[in-house]
Amino acid sequence: MTDAHGALMDSVYRRQRWIYDLTRKYYLLGRDHALRTLRPSRDAHILEIACGTGRNLDKIDRRYPNCHLYGLDISSEMLLTARHKLGQRVQLAQGDASQFDAQDLFSQQKFDRIVMSYCISMIPAWQDAISEAIDNLSPRGELHIVDFGDQSRLPVWFKRWLRRWLSRFHVTPRDDLAEMLNALSEDVEVEHQSLLRGYAQYACIRRFTA
């Protein structure tokens, strides 16, 4: 599945990566909201899973200087753009969000903040990816997720159109994200909120134990 999904993402982004940041700013809404809520301490270790072109990591670097930044993506094509954009400011590695060895990839075992921005809707084993992210959090660490919501307070026609359009890019909004998060163990605290009349959703998972 890893190789197949990686090949699929490369086929999707081989050409799109050149215009990705320009076009996605109009509908990947709520990303900056998630970045503002990070509030890491100085020298914090921050990982973005499915970092894509590095757009978010670039903003994190500018907003929160003096942090250690890492990016993981399954697409070698997207990582080409990210490396060009970020240079030596961020450690980047190719890997599967649902199963990765952070020590092997980054020489870093745990992270104070992990970001998953508009990626769970594209990861087949998205529940596993969230569990893997939580496992890689430091005690008191936080996982921040932003993605498409259920569009429950938007016109029905808009929801139908949006989902048909998203399916062309292998995107499936995870309407049961809140339900999945609420079923997590008592070792974490979960915050979930709807954004922009349900267009997007944001979640923060705080880990209390090692």
VOTI-558520 format. One line per field, with one value per residue (C-alpha): x, y, z; residue in three letters; residue number from 1. Coordinates in steps of 0.001 Angstrom, whole numbers, plus 500000, padded with zeros to 6 digits. Each point is the difference from the previous one (the first is absolute). Layout:
<setis>
c1: [X ...]
c2: [Y ...]
c3: [Z ...]
resn: [ALA ...]
resi: [NUM ...]
</setis>
This chain:
<setis>
c1: [500000 502834 501696 496688 498752 503329 499920 496416 500948 502995 497728 497586 502643 502668 498567 497737 502875 501019 496666 498943 500552 498429 496811 499485 499905 496464 498517 502342 498474 500857 503678 501232 497529 501675 503489 499043 498892 503341 501668 503093 502683 503462 502057 496870 500131 497190 499089 497615 498617 499210 501887 499494 501713 501175 497591 498969 503527 501181 497307 500776 503677 499167 497405 501930 503759 502454 497989 501206 497878 499396 497863 498753 498289 499321 500399 503527 498658 498653 503230 501917 498040 500273 503788 500317 497823 501358 503664 501818 497421 498005 500885 497925 499433 497820 497752 496521 497957 498349 503323 503332 503079 500775 503298 501162 498765 500825 502143 497165 497706 497222 498550 498479 497619 498781 497935 497730 498579 497522 501555 497712 497489 502628 501522 498202 500978 499294 499070 503339 501772 498396 500899 503566 500219 498763 502575 502701 498952 502043 498223 497923 500453 497204 498727 498233 497720 498171 498075 496720 496920 496495 498685 496899 499116 500639 497492 499418 500833 503370 500851 499090 502006 503022 500143 499670 502803 502221 499565 501817 503104 499542 498765 497371 498897 500041 496590 500633 503218 498432 498503 503355 501814 497445 500660 503695 501476 499807 503687 499085 497777 498063 498739 497956 498273 498242 501298 498324 496514 501391 502165 503010 500678 502798 501148 502679 501029 502157 501969 500530 502168 503119]
c2: [500000 502407 499698 500115 503054 501749 499374 501312 503187 500510 499686 502536 502542 499580 503000 501485 500703 502935 501788 498326 502915 502522 497999 498342 503229 500519 496827 498430 502288 500008 499126 503249 499609 496709 501520 502873 497544 498154 502421 497822 500730 501093 497098 497888 497148 500369 497395 500468 496746 500185 503281 500309 503036 501220 502932 499444 499290 503233 501912 498143 500887 503667 500112 497896 500517 497921 496786 496756 499126 496704 499016 496601 499257 496883 501867 500414 502602 502236 499656 501399 503229 499997 499600 502846 502252 499152 499287 499014 501504 496753 496308 498253 496294 497749 497617 498618 501941 496819 498349 501755 499860 503547 499005 498426 502852 503027 498751 501301 497764 502330 503338 502851 500930 498011 501521 498145 502510 498832 496564 497595 500434 498567 497260 496653 498784 503379 498623 498190 503210 501873 497223 499997 503754 499758 497277 502418 502814 500972 500117 503201 500080 500997 498699 502652 498858 502128 498592 500092 499888 498666 503288 499512 503704 500700 499589 496375 500757 501397 496917 497686 502025 500266 496280 499042 502395 498787 496379 500827 500590 496888 502097 498665 502245 498102 500750 497600 501648 501326 496591 498305 502499 499726 496256 500531 498934 502063 500833 502817 503062 500797 503337 500035 502881 500767 502883 502174 498501 496486 500564 498949 498388 500460 497701 500129 496850 500490 497080 499670 496868 498645]
c3: [500000 500851 496601 498145 501873 499595 496256 499859 501845 497715 496973 501497 500954 497321 498166 502652 502378 497809 500607 503258 502387 497638 499442 503403 501965 498723 501470 502564 502588 503677 499622 501511 502860 500876 499783 502313 502679 500127 502454 500507 502550 498955 498590 499479 497494 497426 497372 497106 498637 496267 499747 496237 498509 503403 500072 503615 501223 498410 501897 503229 499634 499557 502798 502520 499560 502023 499636 498410 496960 498204 497005 498842 496693 497948 496691 498688 497575 502757 501943 497018 500338 503788 499901 497513 502161 503439 499380 503173 502347 500270 500097 497321 499415 497858 501872 500611 502562 501272 500903 500317 502206 501106 501571 496761 497796 502151 502920 502179 502032 501174 498961 501998 497191 496995 497188 497569 497530 497345 499830 501878 497171 497636 502159 499581 503494 501575 503422 500131 498995 502898 502437 498697 500478 503590 500698 498850 502344 503010 503365 499980 496229 497621 496672 497905 497168 497435 497052 498134 502212 499406 498466 502151 500169 496337 497129 498991 496376 501038 502072 497111 497503 502303 500704 496355 499178 502863 498957 496751 502125 502171 502926 502425 502897 503303 501459 502888 501183 503209 500764 499460 502221 502792 500123 500760 503333 503181 499569 497628 500046 496835 498714 496799 498277 496770 497909 497375 500328 499787 496946 502046 503359 502502 502785 502664 501844 503106 501354 503756 500321 498340]
resn: [MET THR ASP ALA HIS GLY ALA LEU MET ASP SER VAL TYR ARG ARG GLN ARG TRP ILE TYR ASP LEU THR ARG LYS TYR TYR LEU LEU GLY ARG ASP HIS ALA LEU ARG THR LEU ARG PRO SER ARG ASP ALA HIS ILE LEU GLU ILE ALA CYS GLY THR GLY ARG ASN LEU ASP LYS ILE ASP ARG ARG TYR PRO ASN CYS HIS LEU TYR GLY LEU ASP ILE SER SER GLU MET LEU LEU THR ALA ARG HIS LYS LEU GLY GLN ARG VAL GLN LEU ALA GLN GLY ASP ALA SER GLN PHE ASP ALA GLN ASP LEU PHE SER GLN GLN LYS PHE ASP ARG ILE VAL MET SER TYR CYS ILE SER MET ILE PRO ALA TRP GLN ASP ALA ILE SER GLU ALA ILE ASP ASN LEU SER PRO ARG GLY GLU LEU HIS ILE VAL ASP PHE GLY ASP GLN SER ARG LEU PRO VAL TRP PHE LYS ARG TRP LEU ARG ARG TRP LEU SER ARG PHE HIS VAL THR PRO ARG ASP ASP LEU ALA GLU MET LEU ASN ALA LEU SER GLU ASP VAL GLU VAL GLU HIS GLN SER LEU LEU ARG GLY TYR ALA GLN TYR ALA CYS ILE ARG ARG PHE THR ALA]
resi: [1 2 3 4 5 6 7 8 9 10 11 12 13 14 15 16 17 18 19 20 21 22 23 24 25 26 27 28 29 30 31 32 33 34 35 36 37 38 39 40 41 42 43 44 45 46 47 48 49 50 51 52 53 54 55 56 57 58 59 60 61 62 63 64 65 66 67 68 69 70 71 72 73 74 75 76 77 78 79 80 81 82 83 84 85 86 87 88 89 90 91 92 93 94 95 96 97 98 99 100 101 102 103 104 105 106 107 108 109 110 111 112 113 114 115 116 117 118 119 120 121 122 123 124 125 126 127 128 129 130 131 132 133 134 135 136 137 138 139 140 141 142 143 144 145 146 147 148 149 150 151 152 153 154 155 156 157 158 159 160 161 162 163 164 165 166 167 168 169 170 171 172 173 174 175 176 177 178 179 180 181 182 183 184 185 186 187 188 189 190 191 192 193 194 195 196 197 198 199 200 201 202 203 204 205 206 207 208 209 210]
</setis>
